[in-house]
Amino acid sequence: MSLNPPPPKVRADQLDDFMESLDTYVPTIPDDVTEYYLKTAGFNCPNTRVKRLVSLAAQKFISDVTNEAMQHYKIRQQAPGKKQKLSDSKVILTMEDVAPVLRDFGLNVQKPEYHTDTPGASSVSATADGKK
């Protein structure tokens, strides 16, 4: 027994209307950006509708991740012992909010190792013979 409901049936005329609407649709992610990443992935397609469909799918993915991360942020802010912010006008999502959501979507994101600009840099400098 499946827990997911069956996908809704789409009529052919609805699908045709949708595909035609992609001709006039201006995606949030520009066509050039989508085309660049598609070519980088080895996908070369001259059809503008396909590129815009990929843009629309990417926009939906980003929107879903952002909405879920916002929910994580709100839950984290309501945790006991957390200092309440004075203003909710500006929200900054951190990796603490976004990483669990991406993990739920099947993407594992890890922080990169921390490297300094110069190897062996420290607050105390020493000469070649070890004397200060």
C-alpha positions, 0 to 999 in steps of 0.5 A: 500500500503506497502512502503517496497519492497518485500523480494528477492526470494531465490532459494533452491540451493542458500540457500543450498550453504549458509548453507554449507558455514557456516561450513567453515565460521569463525565468528568474534564472536567466537562460544563459546561466541555465545553458552554461550549467547544462553544457557544463553537465554535458547536456546540449539542447538548442530547445529554449523550452527545455532550458526554461523548464530546467530553469523552472525546476531549479527555481522550484527546488531553490524555493522549496529549500529556502522555505524549509530552511526558513522553518528550521530558522524559526524553530531554532529561534524559538528554542528555549534559552535563545535570545529573542531578536528585536526585529524580524525584518531581516533574516539570515539563513546559516548553514545550520538552517540550510544543511539539514534541509539539503540533507532531506533533499539528498544533498550532503553539504559539509563545511570546507576545512579551514586554511590560513593564508600563510602556513605556520602563521601565528601571533608569535614570530620566531627566528630561524634558530628558534629564538624570539 
